[in-house]
Amino acid sequence: MRLIFNLIFCVVFFSCVNSNKNHEVKQTKKQPNILLVIADDLGLTDLGCYGGEIHTPTIDSLASSGALFSNFHSSAMCAPARSKLFSGQDHHLAGWGRQRDVSGSFYEGLWGYENELSERVLCFPKLFQAAGYFTSFVGKWHLGSSTSTIPAAQGFDKSFALMQGAANHWNDIGLGLSDKDGKISTYFQDNKKADWPEGKYSTNFYTAETIKYLSENRSDSQPFLAVVSYTAPHWPLQPPADYKDKYRGKYDKGYDYLRKQRFQASKQLGMIDESVELPNGLDNIMPWESLTEQEKRIESREMELYAASLEHLDDQLKHLLNHLRDSKELDNTIVLVMSDNGADFLDFYNNEKYGQFLRDQYDNSYENMGNPNSFVAYGAAWAQASMSPYSYYKGYLAEGGLRAPLIISGVDITSHDQVTQLVDVTDLAPTLLGLAGIDYNENFEGNTYPALPGRPLLKLLKGGSDAQLGTPIYVSDFQGKAYVRKDQYKWLNQKDPSQLDQFELFDLEIDPGEKKDISSQHKNIIQQLQIEWENYREKYKVKYPEDTSDLNPYKK
């Protein structure tokens, strides 16, 4: 059940305006503060308000007092999702057609695959900054580390940012997965490289840094846009010592049981139709009962550490909101809580190709799991449970890779219902600008930018009907996968999008696990979706290594 949250987010204040020689009192409305909280790789059903068993009362309370989105889609991986979020544009236009390093590959030098945030797009924080907002960013950036792409160059007055996609939560030991990832994590404070404050835990430090920025770097009357991009609960799972054992024994029944439990809870919350049955799991995941007792013991511990990391994040968010309440800011703040993609299945420590550096640096023995010198991930089986009942997880364009939690709560948010309308991450930039009363300026600082394709969700957030948003069509390509989505229909290709016969059609209302291809029954729908796909491919210059067409038009 969704928790009752008693905070009332509205404030009207009077300001005295000096008009010539007389002081005239006028009633004005202060622009709202915006607090955007990103939890890294948070699974859809991990939160209590989405049917999860993990203790997240702070986020659940925000959900009960605002709008909870049950059909929000982000992107398959971190960098493309974040490029869409901050630019409001397609990830190819933003320079992140692939997250993998393109150096030396087919994609090196191609338009849309720069692996740096492109000058073709305008990041919405710049517009907040130009409108007089104080802007801050802390946490994972993952959109480029050149002087033109770091947060300080993209509209943030103050920032402390991690450049890579993940990091140790306690120190600066890097991932060592490639030359790009490095053996030392890279941080920027404002426009200069910075060191990690040794011994500080990431979630605590990012919270404290945000509070410091808001307390010390703006005037009392200045509204703020604060982005807190936590690296938790992304691996390595290293929760603080006093949280590490909070979930001991909680997951001893295994991931198959948890997947069923989360599915039933989602049904009770009305997120899934009662008639839908839990689809079969992925073939590559071993049934829980087939594991040895030692394997079960290790798997259970992984999920315990993940849950502890998330509960700690929720507590730190409470600390941040309490600061805003104490400073009389909370009543005029809009809070967004979201994840950047589906739950993460990757486990580089145990990866033969990429894990040697990590195995040399860390000790993942059972007794040491969760300590700062361990590098634990919870893997594909728990990730599938976190996305129940959807198929796959991060890295895929199946629903398990795309669906993410999204909660919008606070001043002026009068909708306190579950939002079932299909919503995309590109809808958030126009929504945030609209909530702040800031126009998107296509001609900004001497440059011209494309219009935002997304839809502002203002009417919906103020209690309007889902029908007011119309019927969107979303199209995307990512690393050898593609989909087109309209209404409940999804045309998906996870094999080879250059081949149209590799696409399959699913009705997500009755088949959320994307198991039954209904292409033969809906030729007319496929014709419409194929046109959308071909137009998208041409517009964003999507290319595949096996294409034989001339590449020159697609060069930078």
C-alpha positions as CSV (number, residue, x, y, z in Angstrom):
1,M,0.0,0.0,0.0
2,R,1.2,3.5,-0.7
3,L,2.1,5.4,2.5
4,I,0.3,8.5,3.5
5,F,2.5,11.6,3.3
6,N,1.3,14.6,5.1
7,L,3.5,17.3,3.7
8,I,1.7,20.1,1.9
9,F,3.8,21.4,-0.9
10,C,2.5,24.9,-1.6
11,V,3.6,28.4,-0.6
12,V,2.6,31.9,-1.6
13,F,4.6,34.8,-0.2
14,F,4.4,38.6,-0.5
15,S,7.3,40.7,-1.7
16,C,7.7,44.4,-1.4
17,V,8.5,46.1,-4.8
18,N,9.8,49.6,-4.9
19,S,7.8,51.4,-7.5
20,N,9.4,54.9,-8.0
21,K,9.2,56.6,-4.6
22,N,6.4,54.5,-3.2
23,H,6.6,50.9,-1.8
24,E,3.9,48.9,-3.4
25,V,3.0,45.5,-2.0
26,K,2.2,42.9,-4.6
27,Q,1.3,39.2,-4.3
28,T,3.7,37.1,-6.3
29,K,4.4,33.5,-6.7
30,K,8.0,32.3,-6.2
31,Q,9.4,30.0,-8.9
32,P,9.6,26.5,-7.6
33,N,12.8,24.8,-6.6
34,I,13.5,21.5,-8.4
35,L,15.2,18.6,-6.8
36,L,16.1,15.8,-9.3
37,V,17.2,12.6,-7.6
38,I,18.6,9.8,-9.8
39,A,19.2,6.4,-8.3
40,D,21.7,4.4,-10.5
41,D,20.4,1.1,-11.9
42,L,17.4,1.0,-9.5
43,G,15.0,-1.8,-10.5
44,L,11.4,-1.0,-11.2
45,T,9.9,-3.0,-8.3
46,D,12.6,-2.4,-5.7
47,L,10.8,0.5,-4.1
48,G,8.0,-0.2,-1.6
49,C,5.6,2.0,-3.6
50,Y,6.2,-0.2,-6.6
51,G,5.6,-3.5,-4.7
52,G,9.0,-4.0,-3.3
53,E,9.9,-5.3,0.2
54,I,12.9,-3.0,0.7
55,H,12.3,-0.3,3.3
56,T,12.0,3.0,1.4
57,P,9.6,5.1,3.4
58,T,10.9,8.5,2.2
59,I,10.4,7.7,-1.5
60,D,7.1,5.9,-0.8
61,S,5.9,9.0,1.0
62,L,6.8,11.2,-2.0
63,A,4.9,8.8,-4.2
64,S,1.7,8.9,-2.0
65,S,1.7,12.7,-2.1
66,G,2.4,13.0,-5.8
67,A,2.3,11.2,-9.1
68,L,3.8,7.7,-9.5
69,F,4.5,6.6,-13.0
70,S,4.0,2.9,-13.8
71,N,4.7,3.2,-17.5
72,F,7.8,5.4,-17.6
73,H,10.5,4.4,-20.1
74,S,14.1,5.5,-20.0
75,S,16.9,4.0,-22.0
76,A,18.7,0.7,-22.0
77,M,21.9,2.0,-20.3
78,C,23.3,4.9,-18.3
79,A,24.9,7.3,-20.8
80,P,22.1,7.3,-23.5
81,A,19.5,7.7,-20.7
82,R,21.3,10.7,-19.2
83,S,21.9,12.3,-22.5
84,K,18.2,12.1,-23.3
85,L,17.3,13.3,-19.8
86,F,19.5,16.5,-19.8
87,S,19.1,17.4,-23.5
88,G,15.5,16.3,-24.0
89,Q,16.7,14.9,-27.4
90,D,17.4,11.5,-28.9
91,H,20.6,10.0,-27.7
92,H,22.1,9.8,-31.2
93,L,21.6,13.6,-31.6
94,A,23.2,14.0,-28.2
95,G,26.2,11.9,-29.2
96,W,25.5,8.7,-27.4
97,G,24.4,6.2,-30.0
98,R,26.5,3.7,-28.2
99,Q,27.7,3.5,-24.6
100,R,30.6,1.2,-25.4
101,D,33.9,2.9,-26.4
102,V,33.9,3.4,-30.1
103,S,37.6,4.0,-30.5
104,G,39.0,1.7,-33.2
105,S,35.5,0.4,-34.0
106,F,33.2,0.7,-37.0
107,Y,31.5,3.6,-35.2
108,E,34.6,5.7,-34.6
109,G,34.0,9.1,-36.4
110,L,30.4,8.5,-37.3
111,W,27.8,11.2,-36.6
112,G,25.8,10.3,-33.4
113,Y,28.5,8.0,-31.9
114,E,30.9,10.6,-30.4
115,N,30.8,9.2,-26.9
116,E,30.7,12.8,-25.7
117,L,27.7,15.1,-25.1
118,S,27.2,16.8,-28.5
119,E,27.1,20.5,-29.2
120,R,24.1,19.7,-31.3
121,V,21.9,19.7,-28.2
122,L,21.1,22.3,-25.5
123,C,21.1,20.9,-21.9
124,F,18.1,22.3,-20.0
125,P,20.1,23.3,-16.9
126,K,21.6,26.1,-19.0
127,L,18.1,27.5,-19.4
128,F,17.5,27.3,-15.7
129,Q,20.8,29.0,-15.1
130,A,20.0,31.8,-17.6
131,A,16.6,32.3,-15.9
132,G,18.3,33.1,-12.6
133,Y,18.2,29.7,-10.9
134,F,21.1,28.5,-8.8
135,T,22.1,25.1,-10.3
136,S,24.1,22.3,-8.8
137,F,25.1,18.7,-9.7
138,V,26.6,16.0,-7.6
139,G,27.3,12.3,-8.4
140,K,27.6,10.3,-11.6
141,W,27.7,12.3,-14.8
142,H,28.9,9.8,-17.5
143,L,28.4,12.2,-20.4
144,G,32.0,13.1,-21.2
145,S,35.0,14.6,-19.5
146,S,36.2,17.2,-22.0
147,T,36.1,20.8,-20.9
148,S,33.0,21.4,-23.0
149,T,31.0,18.4,-21.7
150,I,31.5,18.4,-17.9
151,P,28.7,19.6,-15.7
152,A,30.4,23.0,-15.2
153,A,30.0,23.6,-19.0
154,Q,26.5,22.3,-19.2
155,G,24.6,24.8,-17.0
156,F,25.7,23.9,-13.4
157,D,27.0,26.7,-11.1
158,K,28.5,24.1,-8.7
159,S,29.3,20.5,-9.2
160,F,31.2,17.5,-8.0
161,A,30.9,14.7,-10.7
162,L,32.1,11.2,-11.4
163,M,33.0,10.9,-15.1
164,Q,32.9,7.1,-15.5
165,G,29.9,4.9,-15.3
166,A,30.7,3.5,-11.8
167,A,33.2,3.7,-9.0
168,N,34.1,2.3,-5.6
169,H,31.8,4.0,-3.1
170,W,34.7,4.6,-0.6
171,N,37.8,5.5,-2.6
172,D,39.1,6.4,-6.1
173,I,40.0,2.8,-7.3
174,G,38.7,2.6,-10.9
175,L,37.1,-0.2,-12.8
176,G,40.1,-1.1,-15.0
177,L,37.7,-2.5,-17.7
178,S,39.4,-0.5,-20.5
179,D,41.7,2.4,-21.0
180,K,38.6,4.6,-21.0
181,D,37.4,3.4,-17.7
182,G,40.9,3.6,-16.1
183,K,42.4,2.3,-13.0
184,I,41.7,5.5,-11.1
185,S,38.2,7.1,-11.1
186,T,38.0,10.6,-12.5
187,Y,36.2,13.4,-10.7
188,F,35.6,17.0,-11.5
189,Q,34.8,19.7,-9.0
190,D,33.4,22.6,-11.0
191,N,35.9,22.9,-13.9
192,K,38.9,21.2,-12.3
193,K,39.9,17.6,-11.6
194,A,39.3,16.6,-8.0
195,D,40.3,13.8,-5.7
196,W,37.8,11.6,-3.9
197,P,37.6,12.5,-0.2
198,E,39.1,9.3,1.1
199,G,36.9,7.3,3.5
200,K,33.7,9.2,2.6
201,Y,30.8,7.0,1.4
202,S,29.3,8.1,-1.9
203,T,25.7,8.4,-0.9
204,N,26.6,10.4,2.3
205,F,29.0,12.6,0.5
206,Y,26.7,13.5,-2.4
207,T,24.0,14.4,0.0
208,A,26.2,16.5,2.2
209,E,27.7,18.3,-0.9
210,T,24.2,19.2,-2.2
211,I,23.3,20.6,1.2
212,K,26.5,22.6,1.3
213,Y,26.0,24.0,-2.2
214,L,22.4,25.0,-1.4
215,S,23.4,26.6,1.9
216,E,26.5,28.5,0.9
217,N,26.3,29.3,-2.8
218,R,23.1,31.1,-3.4
219,S,21.0,34.0,-2.1
220,D,18.0,33.4,0.1
221,S,15.5,34.4,-2.6
222,Q,17.1,32.4,-5.4
223,P,15.3,29.3,-6.6
224,F,17.4,26.2,-7.2
225,L,17.7,23.3,-9.6
226,A,19.7,20.6,-7.7
227,V,20.6,17.3,-9.3
228,V,21.7,14.5,-7.0
229,S,22.9,11.6,-9.2
230,Y,23.6,8.9,-6.6
231,T,25.9,6.1,-7.7
232,A,24.0,3.7,-5.4
233,P,22.5,1.2,-5.6
234,H,24.9,0.5,-8.6
235,W,27.6,-2.1,-7.9
236,P,30.0,-2.5,-6.2
237,L,27.6,-3.2,-3.3
238,Q,29.4,-1.7,-0.3
239,P,26.8,-0.3,2.1
240,P,27.9,1.3,5.4
241,A,28.7,-1.1,8.2
242,D,25.5,-0.3,10.2
243,Y,23.3,-1.1,7.2
244,K,25.2,-4.2,5.9
245,D,23.3,-6.8,7.9
246,K,19.8,-5.2,8.0
247,Y,18.5,-7.8,5.5
248,R,20.2,-10.9,6.8
249,G,18.1,-13.9,5.8
250,K,15.5,-11.9,4.0
251,Y,16.3,-13.4,0.6
252,D,17.0,-17.0,1.6
253,K,14.0,-18.2,-0.4
254,G,15.8,-17.0,-3.6
255,Y,15.2,-15.0,-6.7
256,D,12.5,-17.1,-8.2
257,Y,10.4,-16.6,-5.1
258,L,11.1,-12.8,-5.0
259,R,10.1,-12.5,-8.7
260,K,6.7,-14.1,-7.9
261,Q,6.3,-12.0,-4.8
262,R,7.0,-8.7,-6.6
263,F,4.7,-9.7,-9.4
264,Q,1.8,-10.3,-7.0
265,A,2.5,-7.0,-5.2
266,S,2.4,-5.2,-8.5
267,K,-1.0,-6.7,-9.3
268,Q,-2.3,-5.6,-5.9
269,L,-1.2,-2.1,-6.6
270,G,-3.0,-2.1,-10.0
271,M,0.2,-1.9,-12.0
272,I,-0.5,-5.1,-13.8
273,D,-3.9,-6.4,-14.9
274,E,-5.3,-9.2,-12.8
275,S,-5.6,-11.5,-15.9
276,V,-1.9,-11.4,-16.6
277,E,0.1,-14.5,-15.6
278,L,3.7,-14.4,-14.6
279,P,5.7,-15.2,-17.8
280,N,8.5,-17.8,-17.7
281,G,11.9,-16.5,-16.7
282,L,14.9,-16.2,-18.9
283,D,16.5,-19.5,-20.1
284,N,20.0,-18.3,-19.1
285,I,19.1,-18.1,-15.4
286,M,19.5,-21.2,-13.3
287,P,16.4,-22.2,-11.2
288,W,17.1,-21.4,-7.5
289,E,16.5,-25.0,-6.5
290,S,19.3,-26.2,-8.8
291,L,22.0,-24.2,-6.9
292,T,24.2,-25.7,-4.3
293,E,23.8,-24.5,-0.7
294,Q,27.0,-22.4,-1.0
295,E,25.8,-20.8,-4.2
296,K,22.4,-20.0,-2.5
297,R,24.3,-18.5,0.4
298,I,26.4,-16.2,-1.9
299,E,23.4,-15.2,-4.0
300,S,21.3,-14.3,-1.0
301,R,24.1,-12.2,0.4
302,E,24.3,-10.2,-2.9
303,M,20.7,-9.2,-2.7
304,E,21.0,-8.4,1.0
305,L,23.7,-5.9,0.3
306,Y,21.7,-4.4,-2.6
307,A,18.7,-3.9,-0.4
308,A,20.8,-2.3,2.3
309,S,22.4,0.1,-0.2
310,L,18.9,1.2,-1.3
311,E,17.5,1.6,2.2
312,H,20.6,3.8,3.1
313,L,19.9,5.9,0.0
314,D,16.3,6.4,1.1
315,D,17.5,7.5,4.6
316,Q,19.9,10.0,3.0
317,L,17.2,11.4,0.9
318,K,15.2,11.9,4.1
319,H,18.1,13.8,5.5
320,L,18.2,16.1,2.4
321,L,14.5,16.7,2.6
322,N,14.7,17.5,6.3
323,H,17.3,20.1,5.5
324,L,15.0,21.7,3.0
325,R,12.2,21.6,5.5
326,D,14.3,23.2,8.2
327,S,15.5,25.9,5.8
328,K,11.8,26.7,4.8
329,E,12.4,25.5,1.2
330,L,10.6,22.2,1.1
331,D,7.1,23.7,0.7
332,N,8.2,25.3,-2.5
333,T,10.1,22.4,-4.0
334,I,9.2,19.8,-6.7
335,V,11.0,16.5,-6.1
336,L,11.6,14.0,-8.9
337,V,12.9,10.5,-8.1
338,M,13.9,8.2,-10.9
339,S,16.2,5.5,-12.2
340,D,18.2,5.8,-15.4
341,N,17.4,2.3,-16.8
342,G,16.4,-1.2,-15.8
343,A,18.2,-3.3,-13.1
344,D,21.8,-4.2,-13.9
345,F,22.8,-7.8,-14.7
346,L,26.5,-7.2,-15.2
347,D,29.1,-8.8,-12.9
348,F,32.5,-7.7,-14.1
349,Y,34.4,-9.2,-11.1
350,N,33.5,-12.7,-12.3
351,N,33.9,-11.8,-16.0
352,E,36.9,-13.7,-17.5
353,K,37.7,-11.0,-20.1
354,Y,37.2,-7.8,-18.0
355,G,37.5,-8.8,-14.4
356,Q,41.2,-9.5,-13.8
357,F,42.0,-6.0,-12.6
358,L,39.0,-6.1,-10.1
359,R,40.0,-9.6,-8.9
360,D,43.5,-8.3,-8.2
361,Q,42.2,-5.3,-6.2
362,Y,39.3,-6.9,-4.3
363,D,38.4,-9.8,-2.0
364,N,34.9,-11.2,-2.7
365,S,35.1,-14.1,-0.2
366,Y,31.8,-14.6,1.6
367,E,33.0,-13.2,4.9
368,N,34.3,-10.0,3.1
369,M,31.3,-9.4,0.9
370,G,30.0,-5.8,1.2
371,N,33.2,-4.3,2.7
372,P,35.0,-1.4,0.9
373,N,37.6,-3.9,-0.4
374,S,35.0,-6.2,-2.0
375,F,33.4,-5.7,-5.4
376,V,30.0,-7.4,-5.3
377,A,27.3,-7.3,-8.0
378,Y,23.9,-9.1,-7.7
379,G,23.8,-10.4,-11.3
380,A,21.2,-11.4,-13.8
381,A,18.9,-13.5,-11.6
382,W,18.2,-10.8,-9.1
383,A,18.0,-8.2,-11.8
384,Q,15.3,-10.1,-13.5
385,A,13.4,-10.3,-10.2
386,S,13.8,-6.5,-9.8
387,M,12.1,-6.0,-13.1
388,S,9.3,-8.5,-12.6
389,P,7.3,-9.4,-14.6
390,Y,9.1,-7.8,-17.5
391,S,11.7,-9.5,-19.7
392,Y,15.5,-8.9,-19.4
393,Y,17.2,-6.0,-17.7
394,K,19.7,-3.2,-18.4
395,G,21.3,-3.3,-21.8
396,Y,18.2,-4.6,-23.6
397,L,15.4,-2.8,-25.3
398,A,12.9,-5.3,-23.9
399,E,10.7,-3.8,-21.2
400,G,13.0,-5.0,-18.4
401,G,15.8,-2.8,-19.8
402,L,13.6,0.3,-20.4
403,R,11.0,0.6,-17.6
404,A,12.1,2.6,-14.6
405,P,10.5,4.1,-11.5
406,L,9.5,7.8,-11.7
407,I,7.9,9.8,-9.0
408,I,7.1,13.5,-9.2
409,S,5.8,15.2,-6.0
410,G,5.8,18.6,-4.4
411,V,4.4,22.1,-4.9
412,D,1.8,22.4,-7.6
413,I,1.7,18.6,-8.2
414,T,-2.0,18.0,-7.5
415,S,-2.2,14.6,-9.1
416,H,-1.9,11.9,-6.4
417,D,-2.7,9.0,-8.6
418,Q,-0.8,6.2,-10.4
419,V,0.0,7.4,-13.9
420,T,-0.4,4.7,-16.5
421,Q,0.1,6.9,-19.5
422,L,3.2,5.9,-21.6
423,V,5.9,8.4,-20.8
424,D,9.5,8.7,-22.1
425,V,12.6,10.2,-20.5
426,T,12.6,12.8,-23.2
427,D,9.4,14.2,-21.8
428,L,11.1,15.3,-18.6
429,A,13.1,18.3,-20.0
430,P,10.0,20.1,-21.3
431,T,8.1,19.1,-18.1
432,L,10.7,20.6,-15.8
433,L,11.0,23.7,-17.8
434,G,7.2,24.1,-17.8
435,L,7.0,23.6,-14.1
436,A,9.5,26.4,-13.6
437,G,7.8,28.6,-16.2
438,I,10.9,28.7,-18.4
439,D,10.6,28.7,-22.2
440,Y,12.8,26.4,-24.3
441,N,14.8,28.8,-26.4
442,E,15.9,27.2,-29.7
443,N,18.2,30.2,-30.3
444,F,20.4,30.3,-27.3
445,E,23.7,32.1,-26.8
446,G,24.2,32.5,-30.6
447,N,23.4,28.8,-31.4
448,T,20.4,27.2,-32.9
449,Y,19.0,24.0,-31.5
450,P,16.2,21.6,-32.6
451,A,12.8,21.8,-30.9
452,L,12.2,19.4,-28.0
453,P,10.4,16.3,-29.2
454,G,9.0,15.4,-25.8
455,R,5.7,16.3,-24.3
456,P,5.3,18.4,-21.1
457,L,3.3,16.5,-18.5
458,L,2.0,19.6,-16.8
459,K,-1.8,18.9,-17.3
460,L,-1.3,15.3,-16.1
461,L,0.6,16.4,-13.0
462,K,-2.1,18.9,-12.2
463,G,-4.9,16.3,-12.2
464,G,-5.7,16.2,-15.9
465,S,-6.7,13.2,-17.9
466,D,-4.2,10.8,-19.5
467,A,-6.1,11.4,-22.8
468,Q,-4.8,15.0,-22.8
469,L,-1.4,13.8,-23.7
470,G,-2.5,12.1,-27.0
471,T,-1.1,8.9,-28.4
472,P,2.7,9.0,-28.6
473,I,5.0,6.9,-30.8
474,Y,8.5,6.2,-29.4
475,V,11.3,4.8,-31.5
476,S,14.8,3.9,-30.4
477,D,18.0,2.0,-31.4
478,F,20.8,1.0,-29.1
479,Q,23.8,-1.3,-29.7
480,G,22.3,-3.7,-32.1
481,K,18.7,-3.5,-30.8
482,A,15.7,-1.4,-31.8
483,Y,12.0,-0.9,-31.1
484,V,8.9,1.1,-32.0
485,R,6.2,1.6,-29.5
486,K,2.6,2.8,-30.0
487,D,-0.2,2.3,-27.5
488,Q,0.1,-1.3,-26.2
489,Y,2.0,-2.5,-29.3
490,K,5.8,-2.8,-29.4
491,W,7.7,-3.8,-32.5
492,L,11.0,-5.1,-31.1
493,N,14.3,-6.4,-32.7
494,Q,17.0,-7.6,-30.4
495,K,18.9,-9.6,-33.0
496,D,19.7,-7.4,-36.1
497,P,17.7,-4.2,-36.7
498,S,19.1,-3.9,-40.2
499,Q,16.9,-6.8,-41.0
500,L,13.2,-6.1,-40.9
501,D,12.2,-9.7,-40.7
502,Q,14.0,-9.9,-37.4
503,F,11.4,-7.7,-35.7
504,E,8.6,-9.1,-33.6
505,L,5.4,-7.6,-32.5
506,F,4.1,-7.8,-28.9
507,D,0.9,-6.6,-27.1
508,L,2.2,-5.5,-23.8
509,E,-1.2,-5.3,-22.1
510,I,-1.6,-9.0,-22.2
511,D,2.0,-10.0,-22.8
512,P,4.3,-7.8,-20.6
513,G,7.0,-10.4,-20.8
514,E,7.2,-10.1,-24.6
515,K,6.9,-13.9,-25.2
516,K,4.3,-14.2,-28.0
517,D,5.0,-12.7,-31.4
518,I,1.7,-11.5,-33.0
519,S,3.2,-10.2,-36.2
520,S,1.1,-12.4,-38.4
521,Q,-2.1,-11.1,-37.0
522,H,-1.4,-7.3,-37.3
523,K,0.2,-6.6,-40.7
524,N,-1.4,-3.2,-40.9
525,I,0.1,-2.1,-37.5
526,I,3.5,-3.3,-38.6
527,Q,3.3,-1.3,-41.8
528,Q,2.7,1.9,-39.7
529,L,5.5,1.0,-37.2
530,Q,7.9,0.2,-40.0
531,I,7.5,3.6,-41.5
532,E,8.3,5.2,-38.1
533,W,11.4,3.0,-37.8
534,E,12.7,3.8,-41.3
535,N,12.1,7.6,-40.7
536,Y,13.9,7.4,-37.4
537,R,16.9,5.5,-38.9
538,E,17.3,8.1,-41.6
539,K,16.8,11.1,-39.3
540,Y,19.4,9.9,-36.7
541,K,21.7,8.3,-39.2
542,V,21.6,4.9,-37.5
543,K,24.2,2.6,-38.9
544,Y,25.2,-1.1,-38.5
545,P,28.5,-2.7,-39.5
546,E,26.9,-5.1,-41.9
547,D,25.3,-2.2,-43.9
548,T,26.8,-1.8,-47.4
549,S,25.6,1.8,-48.0
550,D,28.1,4.6,-48.4
551,L,29.3,5.8,-45.0
552,N,30.6,9.2,-46.1
553,P,27.3,11.1,-45.5
554,Y,27.4,9.9,-41.9
555,K,30.9,11.2,-41.1
556,K,31.3,14.1,-38.7
